Amino acid sequence: RPEPVWNEKQRQAIESIQRVTVVKAGPGTGKTGTLAAHILHLLETRRVKPSCITAVTFTNQAARELRERIERQLGKSLSQKLQIGSFHAIAWKLLKDRGMEFSLAGEMETRELAERIRKEWNLKQSVSQLLTQISNYKTGIGAEDNCVEQKALEAYQNSLREWGAFDFDDVLLEALRIAQEEDLEKEKSADAGAFSYLLVDEFQDINPLQYQLIKAWNQKGRELFVIGDQDQAIYGFRGADARCFQKLFEDFPEARQIVLEENYRSAPQI
């Protein structure tokens, strides 16, 4: 196949071998292509086993598109050995692989539960407001400003427990708990190697819980590669905070920063 043409900054990102690499990529700078090329570089040039690579995306569609890029280059059999998925998809798989029995409480179930709690406790919040407050509490978003009532939170969690169910936040919280416990116990879990090379797309959109999950998954890993645009926190209403870049540099002072600036999408005037 023809060799892709990369600019110097893209090539630096693709070939980076740092313990932590932070790539800041503006719109139209080839972010997804750079991420896929970094994975291909790990596989083809550095001969990293595909089972040691995990790429975290924000949507299932983004995961499919990333896997398809790899598949076009290396074939389906190899691409299927990579762990590529959203935070929730990867966390869900980890919990199920450990034999945990639970169901997922979807939007309809959680809204019905929140409505029952709202009426039972005569709460002023709407159903949507109550669910947002509960989610913010769980994920650590705006903890100092969160006014969810403890009785409502306890009633919500007790009901989920009785159902044997997790909501979406619980899936991540449980995955975080397991990762932290395994690290404390220094146990070699069956899938620990899958996070040896951890890549995170759209890093600007992560919330505090997802940030902690990245750190926990990376605890035994060799390399962490994150890519995103701190000027494009499109999920800000979900608690995304561009300060995650600053926090990463505080937690990993040795991190290498690479900035992609050459725009291939916009007109020259832009």
C-alpha positions as CSV (number, residue, x, y, z in Angstrom):
1,R,0.0,0.0,0.0
2,P,1.3,3.6,-0.6
3,E,3.0,5.2,2.4
4,P,0.8,8.0,3.9
5,V,2.3,11.5,4.0
6,W,2.5,12.9,7.5
7,N,3.7,16.4,8.5
8,E,6.5,16.6,11.1
9,K,4.2,17.0,14.2
10,Q,2.0,14.1,13.1
11,R,5.0,11.9,12.7
12,Q,6.3,12.8,16.1
13,A,2.9,11.8,17.6
14,I,2.7,8.6,15.6
15,E,6.2,7.5,16.5
16,S,6.2,8.7,20.2
17,I,7.6,6.2,22.7
18,Q,7.2,8.3,25.8
19,R,5.6,7.0,29.0
20,V,2.9,9.7,28.6
21,T,2.2,11.5,25.3
22,V,-0.3,14.3,25.1
23,V,-1.4,15.3,21.6
24,K,-3.4,18.5,21.2
25,A,-5.1,18.5,17.9
26,G,-7.3,21.3,16.5
27,P,-10.1,20.7,14.1
28,G,-9.1,19.4,10.7
29,T,-5.5,18.5,11.8
30,G,-5.9,14.8,11.1
31,K,-6.6,13.7,14.7
32,T,-8.3,10.4,14.0
33,G,-5.8,9.5,11.3
34,T,-2.9,10.2,13.7
35,L,-4.5,8.1,16.4
36,A,-5.0,5.2,14.0
37,A,-1.5,5.6,12.6
38,H,0.0,5.5,16.2
39,I,-1.8,2.1,16.8
40,L,-0.5,0.8,13.4
41,H,3.0,2.0,14.4
42,L,2.8,0.1,17.7
43,L,1.7,-3.1,15.8
44,E,3.8,-3.0,12.7
45,T,7.0,-1.2,13.7
46,R,7.3,-1.8,17.4
47,R,5.7,-5.3,17.2
48,V,3.4,-4.8,20.2
49,K,0.9,-7.6,20.6
50,P,-2.6,-6.4,19.7
51,S,-3.9,-7.9,22.9
52,C,-1.8,-5.4,24.8
53,I,-3.5,-2.3,23.2
54,T,-6.6,-0.6,24.4
55,A,-8.1,2.4,22.6
56,V,-10.9,4.3,24.4
57,T,-13.3,6.3,22.3
58,F,-16.4,8.3,23.3
59,T,-19.0,6.6,21.2
60,N,-19.5,3.2,19.8
61,Q,-19.5,4.7,16.3
62,A,-16.1,6.2,16.8
63,A,-14.9,2.8,18.0
64,R,-16.2,1.1,14.9
65,E,-14.6,3.8,12.6
66,L,-11.2,3.4,14.4
67,R,-11.3,-0.4,14.1
68,E,-12.3,-0.2,10.4
69,R,-9.2,2.0,9.8
70,I,-7.0,-0.6,11.4
71,E,-8.8,-3.4,9.6
72,R,-8.2,-1.8,6.2
73,Q,-4.5,-1.8,6.8
74,L,-3.9,-5.1,8.7
75,G,-7.0,-7.2,8.1
76,K,-9.9,-8.3,10.3
77,S,-8.3,-11.1,12.3
78,L,-5.6,-8.8,13.7
79,S,-7.9,-5.8,14.3
80,Q,-10.3,-8.0,16.3
81,K,-7.6,-8.7,18.9
82,L,-7.4,-5.0,19.8
83,Q,-9.6,-3.7,22.6
84,I,-11.4,-0.7,21.2
85,G,-14.5,0.8,22.6
86,S,-16.2,3.5,24.7
87,F,-15.6,3.8,28.4
88,H,-18.8,2.0,29.1
89,A,-18.3,-0.8,26.6
90,I,-14.9,-1.6,27.9
91,A,-15.9,-1.3,31.6
92,W,-19.0,-3.5,30.9
93,K,-16.8,-6.2,29.3
94,L,-14.4,-6.2,32.2
95,L,-17.2,-6.7,34.7
96,K,-18.9,-9.4,32.7
97,D,-15.5,-11.2,32.2
98,R,-15.2,-11.4,35.9
99,G,-18.5,-13.2,36.1
100,M,-20.5,-10.3,37.7
101,E,-24.2,-10.7,37.3
102,F,-26.1,-7.5,36.8
103,S,-28.5,-5.8,34.4
104,L,-28.3,-2.3,33.0
105,A,-30.9,0.3,34.2
106,G,-31.6,2.3,31.0
107,E,-33.1,5.7,30.7
108,M,-36.7,4.5,31.0
109,E,-36.0,2.6,34.2
110,T,-34.0,5.4,35.8
111,R,-36.6,8.1,34.9
112,E,-39.4,6.0,36.4
113,L,-37.4,5.5,39.6
114,A,-36.5,9.2,39.9
115,E,-40.1,10.1,39.4
116,R,-41.2,7.8,42.2
117,I,-38.5,9.1,44.5
118,R,-39.4,12.7,43.7
119,K,-43.0,12.2,44.6
120,E,-42.2,10.1,47.7
121,W,-39.9,12.7,49.2
122,N,-41.8,15.7,47.8
123,L,-38.7,17.0,46.0
124,K,-38.8,20.3,44.0
125,Q,-36.4,19.1,41.3
126,S,-37.7,17.8,38.0
127,V,-36.9,14.2,37.1
128,S,-34.1,15.3,34.7
129,Q,-32.6,17.6,37.3
130,L,-32.7,14.9,40.0
131,L,-31.0,12.4,37.6
132,T,-28.4,15.0,36.7
133,Q,-27.6,15.7,40.3
134,I,-27.3,12.0,41.1
135,S,-25.0,11.5,38.1
136,N,-22.9,14.5,39.0
137,Y,-22.5,13.2,42.5
138,K,-21.3,9.8,41.3
139,T,-18.9,11.2,38.7
140,G,-17.4,13.9,40.9
141,I,-18.7,16.8,38.8
142,G,-19.1,20.0,40.7
143,A,-19.1,18.2,44.0
144,E,-18.9,21.4,46.0
145,D,-22.0,22.8,44.3
146,N,-24.1,19.6,44.1
147,C,-27.3,19.8,46.1
148,V,-28.6,16.3,45.7
149,E,-30.3,15.2,48.9
150,Q,-28.7,12.2,50.6
151,K,-32.1,10.5,51.2
152,A,-32.9,10.7,47.5
153,L,-29.5,9.3,46.5
154,E,-29.8,6.4,49.0
155,A,-33.3,5.6,47.8
156,Y,-32.1,5.6,44.2
157,Q,-29.1,3.3,44.9
158,N,-31.1,1.0,47.2
159,S,-33.7,0.4,44.5
160,L,-31.0,-0.3,41.9
161,R,-29.4,-2.8,44.3
162,E,-32.7,-4.5,44.9
163,W,-33.1,-4.9,41.1
164,G,-29.6,-6.2,40.7
165,A,-28.9,-3.4,38.3
166,F,-26.3,-0.7,37.6
167,D,-26.9,2.6,35.8
168,F,-24.3,3.9,33.4
169,D,-22.3,5.7,36.1
170,D,-22.3,2.5,38.3
171,V,-20.7,0.5,35.5
172,L,-17.7,2.9,35.5
173,L,-17.6,3.2,39.3
174,E,-17.5,-0.6,39.6
175,A,-14.8,-0.9,37.0
176,L,-12.8,1.8,38.9
177,R,-13.2,-0.1,42.2
178,I,-12.0,-3.3,40.7
179,A,-9.0,-1.7,39.0
180,Q,-8.0,0.1,42.3
181,E,-8.4,-3.1,44.3
182,E,-6.3,-5.1,41.9
183,D,-3.6,-2.5,42.1
184,L,-3.6,-2.5,45.9
185,E,-3.5,-6.3,46.0
186,K,-0.8,-6.4,43.3
187,E,-2.6,-9.2,41.6
188,K,-2.0,-10.1,38.0
189,S,-5.5,-10.1,36.5
190,A,-6.2,-12.0,33.3
191,D,-6.7,-8.8,31.3
192,A,-4.1,-6.5,32.9
193,G,-1.9,-6.7,29.8
194,A,-4.7,-5.2,27.7
195,F,-3.9,-1.8,29.2
196,S,-0.2,-2.0,28.6
197,Y,-0.6,0.6,25.8
198,L,-3.6,2.8,26.6
199,L,-4.9,5.3,24.1
200,V,-7.7,7.8,24.7
201,D,-9.5,9.7,22.0
202,E,-11.3,13.1,22.6
203,F,-9.5,13.5,25.8
204,Q,-11.0,17.0,26.3
205,D,-14.4,15.4,26.9
206,I,-13.6,13.2,29.9
207,N,-15.2,13.8,33.3
208,P,-13.5,13.3,36.7
209,L,-14.6,9.7,37.0
210,Q,-13.3,8.8,33.6
211,Y,-10.0,10.5,34.4
212,Q,-9.6,8.4,37.5
213,L,-10.5,5.3,35.4
214,I,-7.8,6.2,32.9
215,K,-5.2,6.5,35.7
216,A,-6.3,3.2,37.2
217,W,-6.2,1.3,33.9
218,N,-2.8,2.8,33.2
219,Q,-1.4,2.0,36.6
220,K,0.4,-1.1,35.4
221,G,0.7,0.0,31.8
222,R,3.8,1.0,29.8
223,E,2.5,3.9,27.8
224,L,-0.4,6.4,27.9
225,F,-1.3,8.3,24.7
226,V,-4.1,10.9,24.8
227,I,-5.3,13.1,22.0
228,G,-7.9,15.8,21.9
229,D,-8.6,19.5,21.6
230,Q,-9.0,21.5,24.8
231,D,-10.9,24.2,22.9
232,Q,-13.6,21.7,21.9
233,A,-15.2,20.3,25.1
234,I,-18.4,19.5,23.2
235,Y,-19.8,17.6,26.1
236,G,-19.3,20.4,28.6
237,F,-22.9,19.9,29.9
238,R,-22.0,16.4,30.9
239,G,-19.1,17.6,33.1
240,A,-16.2,17.6,30.6
241,D,-13.6,20.0,31.7
242,A,-10.6,21.1,29.5
243,R,-8.6,21.4,32.7
244,C,-8.1,17.6,32.4
245,F,-5.0,18.5,30.3
246,Q,-3.6,20.6,33.1
247,K,-4.3,17.9,35.6
248,L,-2.6,15.3,33.5
249,F,0.6,17.4,33.3
250,E,0.4,17.8,37.1
251,D,0.1,14.1,37.6
252,F,2.7,13.2,35.0
253,P,5.3,16.0,34.8
254,E,7.3,13.9,32.4
255,A,4.5,13.9,29.8
256,R,5.5,14.9,26.3
257,Q,3.2,17.5,24.5
258,I,2.8,17.5,20.8
259,V,0.6,20.1,19.1
260,L,-1.0,19.5,15.7
261,E,-1.6,22.8,14.0
262,E,-1.7,22.2,10.2
263,N,-5.3,22.3,9.1
264,Y,-6.3,20.0,6.2
265,R,-10.0,20.6,6.3
266,S,-10.7,24.4,6.3
267,A,-10.4,26.9,3.5
268,P,-7.1,28.9,3.5
269,Q,-8.8,32.0,4.8
270,I,-9.8,30.1,8.0
